[in-house]
Amino acid sequence: MGQSLSKVYIHLVFGTKKRKPLISEYVREELHLYIAGILKKMESPALRINSVSDHIHILFLQSKNYALSKIVEEVKKNSSKWIKTKGIINFTWQIGYGAFSVSSSKIEVVKKYIENQQEHHRKKTFMEEVELFMRKYQMNDYDKMYFWK
C-alpha cells in the first residue's frame, strides 16, 4: 500500500494530581480551547473536551504521525504550563492517564457522555467512573496504587 491511512478515535481521561479540585469555572472553557489547539498542532483534532474540577475527558482523532504517549505528554505538559499562567500556581496533572479506543459507530454516544460530565459526576466519583471504564475495557492490569498517584 503506497499510502498510510489511519482513523483511530481516542477517549482520553486524566485527572489533577491527588484529584485536587483545581479546574475552576474561571479557566475551564479557555483550558478546553487551549488543549484543542495543542491537539490541532499535533494533527489530532479534538471532537469534544469537557472537564470537572478534578479531571478532564478528551475525544480526539489520533494522528497517524504521532504516538499516543507523545500526544498525551504534549497536552499535559503544555496545558499545565498554561493553567499556571492563570494564577493556579500549584496546578499539576496526575502522572497516568486512561486512553480508550472508540468505534466510529459510538462517536456520538461518547460525545454526549463527555458533554454531560457535570451531571454525571453528581452521581459518580471520578474513581467510580475510572473503575467502570477498566471493567468495560477489560483492563486487568489496572493497579489503583499507581493509577491514582
N, C-alpha and C positions, 0 to 999 in steps of 0.2 A: 504494500500500500504506500503510495507516494505522498500521502497527506496524513498528518496526525490529527485525529478528531477525539474530542472528549466532551462529555456532558455529565458532570458529577455535581449533584446538589448536596450541600453540607448544611446541617443544622448544628451550629456551634454554640456551646454553653460554657460559661466560666463565671466565677464569682470574684468578689473582692476578697482580699486576704482576711482570713478569720471571719468572713461574712460580715464585716463591718458595714453598716448602712451608710455608705458614703456617696452613692449616686443620688444626688438630690434632684428635685424638680427643676431647680435653678440651672443645672447643666445637662439634664437628660437629653433633651431634643438636640441640642448642639453636639453632644457626645455622639449620638447616633449619626448625625450628618458627617462628623469628623471621621468616624470609623468607615462610613460608606465611601468617603474619599480615599482612605488608605486602601480599601479593597479594590476600588476602581483603578488605582495606580498599579495594583498587583494583578490586573486583568481578571478579577474575580468579583463581578458586580453583586452588590447586596440586593436581595429581593425583599427582605424585611428585617428590621432591627427593632428590638424593644428591650427595656430593662426595668427592673425594680431597684430598690435601694441597695441590694447586695449582690445582684448578678445580672447578666445580660444574655440574651438569645439573639443569634445572628443566622439568618438563612442566606446563603450565597451560592453562586455558581462558581465552582473552583476552576481556576485557570489550568490549562494543560502545561503551562510553563513554570509553575511554582509548586513546590511540595506543600502539603497541608501544614506541616510543622513550621515552615518559613512564613506562611501567611499568618498563622496564629501568633507567631513571635512578633511580627511587624505590627499587627493590630494591637496586641497588648502593650508592647514597648512604647509605641508612638502615642497611643491613646492615654497611657498612664502619664507620660510627659506632658501631654496637652492638658489633662484634667488638673494637674498640679498648677498650671498657669492660671487656673480659675479659682485659686485660693484654697484648694483641698490638698494641702501640703503633704499630709500623711497618707495619700492615696497609693495603694498597691493592689494589683490583681493577684489572685491566688496563682500558685505555680502551675497547677494542672489545668486541664480542660476536658470537656467531652465533645466529641465530634461524631455525628451520626449521619449516615447516608440517607438520602430521601429520594424515593421513587418519583419520577416525573408525574405520575398519577396522583401523588399525595401533596404536591406543592401547595395547593390552595388550602388544604387541611392544616399544614404546618404554618402557613402564613397567618391563618386565623388563630391558631394556638399561640403564636408569638404575639399577635396583636392584643390578645386578652390576658396578658401576664398579670396586670394589676388585679383583675377579678379572680384569676386562677389562684393567686397567692393569698387570697383571703381565706382559702380553704386548705391549702397545702404549703408546707415549708419548702424551701429550696432543697433541703436534704431529702425530703419525701419525693420530690419531683425527680431528682437525680437517681434515686434508688429505683423508681418506676422505670426510667429510661434504661438502667442497667439490666433489669429483668426483661424488659421488652426486647432489647437488642442482644440478650443472652451474653452479656459481658461478665463472664465468670471470674475474670482476673481483677475485678474491681476490689480495691482494698481501701476501706474507709480511712484507715490510719494515714495513708499517703494522699488520697484524693482531697481530703478536707484541710490540708495544710495551707 
